[in-house]
Amino acid sequence: MTTQTPSPRVAIIGCGQIGRRRADSLPPGALAVACDINLGQAQRLAAGTPGCLATSSIETALAHPDVSVVIVATMNCGLAKISRQAAEAGKHVLVEKPGGVSVGEVEELGASAKRNNVAVRIGYNHRFHPACLKAVELFRNGDLGPIMFVRGRYGHGGRPGYEKEWRANPALSGGGELIDQGVHLIDLAGIFLGPFTKIDGHVTTSFWDMRVEDNAFLSLRNAQGATAWLHASCSEWKNMFSLEIYGRKAKLHWEGLGGSYGTERLTYYRMLPEMGPPETTIWEFPRGDNSWKLEMSEFFEDIRLKRNPVPGLDEARQALAVVEEIYRKTTP
């Protein structure tokens, strides 16, 4: 008879919308501590798990003897700092994207993780959407051939008062739409193209009256010259997601993320020897979003197997290097 290894006990720091999603992704009973500067918010999250401690103290959360994993789901300005505290306390960390607001912050987190022999995973849950998993499978099987370019668009339309939220405050967010949704596009394009060695583009504030950008336009190239052409927007009046991967043998088109972004779908267009209309295969994924649970399960396996998480600190550093360069090019 085999004995199932119990799930690690977890503390969530930051109990807002993303913290709640992370809690829902955990196995029953795994949540040991819910922590938020708003104690009421922590108490509401803790109420779903018998015996879960609610606290507004990060130190109390990190000192809990049962906790071996910490999920950091705060505003961007707190991600790296709190993750470093968790690493210094000897805890493994899943920190929400982008992992920090600068390359320097991520490098400091990496030094803490190495010093304390803990794993750090960056919460790029889009990698665990079924369309992405299928796309990566086809790519790794060689069904696309060498990749020529990637085209991605990701956007939403904001909401009344969006310009007053924390994402519109550069001291809290580190930037606007580029560091918010844009990093997802950068991370996904990097799966197929690897690191980017030439970074061009700009950001604009076209609609929202705020001190950060509401649109980002990027043209990125890898060492072989393959291009990622990406646009992230919070003036996209109909929520949308689209990622097209063009290989020499075939094209993939991932569109939709479920919910207001539309049914998630992956279309495979295989080029025929005689050219003309391609052979087309479509996969649709109408069920709910399971990416958060898959990502958490993967992190538990990282810890059990003592392997380096992907996406981890290297991927976070690469995405933020692009963000920093675009901001540098755009700053007067």
N, C-alpha and C positions, 0 to 999 in steps of 0.2 A: 504494500500500500504506500503510495506517495503522499508526502505531506506538503501542502501548499505553503510557500513562503508568505508570511503576512506582509501586507503593504506597509511601507514606511509611514510614520506619523508626520503630519504636515502642519505648518503654520502658514497662514495667509496674511500678508501685510498689505493692506489696501483692500477694503471690503466694498468697493463700488461695483459698477456693472461688470467689469472684467474679473474682479475678485469673486463675484458670485458665480460667474461662468466657470471659473477655475474650481470653485468648491463643488459645483455640479459634476465636474469631470473626475472627482476623486472616488475611490471605492468607499462603500459604506463604512463609517467609523474612522476613516483615515484623518479627518480634520481634528487636530488637537487644540489649535489656537486660532482665533480670529482677532486681528489687530487692526485698529484704525484710529486716527486722531479724533474721529467722531465715534465716541464709545457706543452710541445708540446703533450706529451702522454695524459695528462689530458684533453687538449683542444680537441683532437681527440675523446676521449670518450664522453665528454660533448656535442659535436656537434650533437649527435644523439637524444638529448632531449632538446626541446626549453626551454630557461630560465635556463638551468643548468649552475652553476658557475664552472669554471675551475680555479684551484689554485695550487700552489706548497707549500702552508702553511697549515700545520696540524691545527694550532691554528685557522686560518680562517675557515677551514672546520668545526671544532667542535663548533665554535661560531655561525654558521649559525642558525638563529632563527627557520627555518622550519624543521630542521633535528632532528629526534628523534631516528633514527637507523643508525649505522655506520658499514660498511663492511670493514674489514681490510684484505687486500690481498697483503701484502708486502713480502719481503724476510723473512725467519724464524727469523732472529735476531731482526726484528722490530715488530713482531706480538704482543707479550705480552706488550711491552712498550707502543705502540700506543693504544692498547685496554684498558690499564689502564687509559691513558689520556682520552679516550672516556668515560669510566665509570665515571671518576672523573667529567666529564662535564655533567653527567646525561643522557648519551645516552645508549640505548641498543646496544649490539655488536654481530655481527656474525664475528668470526675470523677464518681464514682458518686453517686447520689442519697443524701442530700439536698443535697450540695454543701458542707455546713458544718453547724454546730450553731446558727447564728443568722443573722438578716438582716444584722447588722453584718459577720460574716465573709464573706458572699457579696458585700457591697458593696465590701469591701476587695479581694477577688479581682477584681471587675469593674474597679476602678481600676487594678490591676496589668495586667490584660489589655488595657485601653485604652492604657495608657502604653507597652506593648510590642508593640501591634498584633498580638495573637494571638487565636485563636478559643477559646472555652470552651463545651463541650457538657456538659449534665448527663445522667447515665446513667439516664434513665427508660425502660428498655427495653420496658416494657409498651405504650408507644405503638406499638411495631413488631410486636406480636402481630397475626396475620392478622385476628382478629375486630375489633380496634381499627381497623386500617386500613380494613376494610370499613365499619365504623360511621361513621368520619369521612367516607368517600366519600359515603355516603347523606346524612349531615348536611349536607355542603357542597353537595350537589346539590339540597337543599331538600326531600328526600323525607319529612322528619319535621315540617316546619313549625317555627314558633317553639317553642323549648324551654320547657316549663313547670317541670319538676323532674327531678332525677337522684337515684337511690337506689343506694347502693353498700355492699357488705359484703365484707370481705377478712379471712381469718384462718387461723391454724394452731394446733396444740395444744402447741407447745413439745416438749420432750424431757427425759428425766432429766438433772438438772444445769443446766437452762436458766437457773435463777436465779443461777448462778455464772458464766455466760458474760459476755463484754464488753458485750453488749447490755443486761445488767441493772445495769451500773455507769454511773451518770449522768455521771461524769467522762470516760468513754470514749465513751459513746453520745449524750450530750446529751438523753436522754429514753428513753421506752420504746416501746410499740407504735405510738404516734402518729407519732413521727419515723422509725420503721422501715417498717412496711407502710402506715401511714396516709397518708404523703405521696404514695404511688402513687395512692390514691383521690382526694386533693385535686388532684393534677396532672391526672388523667384527667377529673374533673368540670369542671376549668377549661377543657378543650378545648371543651366544649359550652356553658358558662355564662360564660366569661371571668372576670375578677378578682372576688373576693368583697369586698363592702363592709360586710356585717354578719356577724359571726362569733360564734356561740354554741356551747356544748357543755361537756363535762367529760371528765376521765379518771378511771379508778378502778384500784385494784389489788385484784382480787377473788379470785385464786387463788394466784399465784406469790408467794413470800416474797422480795420484792426491793424496791429503793428507787425503781423506776420503774413506770409504769403497765402493766397487761396488757390494758386495754380503753380505747378512746377512742370517744366518741359526739359527733358533730358535726352542727350545723344551720347551713348557710352560705347566704347570699343575695347575689345580684349586685345591681347598681344598678337593674335592672328588677323586682326582687322574686322572680325565679326561685330555687328552693331546691335545694341539694344536701344530702341527708340521708345521712350516712356513718357506718359502724361498722367499726373495725379491732380485731382481737382476737387474743391468743395464748393464749386459753383456749377456742378453737374446736376441739372434739375431733375433728372431721372437717374436714380442710383444705378451704377453700372460697373461691371468688371469684365475685362476682356484681355486675354493673353494669347498671342499667336506666336508659334515657334516654327520657323521656316528652315527645313533641312534640304539638302540636295536631292533627297529621295521622296520626301513627303512633308506635309504641313500638319501641325496640330493647332486647333483653336479651342481654348478653354474659355467659356463664357458663363457668367452667373455664379453666385455664391449661395443661392437659396434666399428665401425671404424677399425683401424688397429689391434685391439684386437680380431676381429672376432664377428660374430653375437652372441648377448647375448642369453643364453639358460639356462633353469633350467630343470634338469631331476630328477624325483622322482622314486626311486627303492624301492618298497614295498616288504618286505620279506614275503613269503608265509609259511603257517604252515609246509608244507612238504619240506621246503627249496628249493634248486634248483634255476633255473632262476627266477628272481623276476618279479612282475607285474610292468610295466614301463609306466610312463606318462611323456611327454615332452612338455614344454612350450617354445616357441621362441618369442623373442621381437625384431623384425627387425627395429622398428622405431627409430628416433633420440633420443638422450639423454635428457630426461625430468627431470633428478634428481635434477638439479640446481633449477628449478622452484618449484618443490615439496618441496624441503628443505626450500626455502625462504618463501613459503606459510605457512609451518609449523611454522617457526619462528614468522611470523606475528600473528599466532594463539597463540603461547606461550605468546606473549606480551599482546594480547587482553584478554586472559584468566588468565593472571598473574600466569602461571605455569612454573615449572622448565624445561628448555630445555634439551632434550636428543637426541643426545649426547651433554653433556655440560662439565662443569669444572671437574666433577668427572671422566668422561670417558677420558678426556684429561690427567688427572693426572695418571690414571691407565696405559694408553699407554706409557706415558713418563717414568713412573717408570720402565717399561720393557726395554725401550731404554737405560736408564741410567745404569741399571744393566748389560746389555749386553756389553755396552761400558766399564764399569768397569772391567768386566771379561776379556775383550780382550786387554786392555791397559797393555803394559809390566810393 
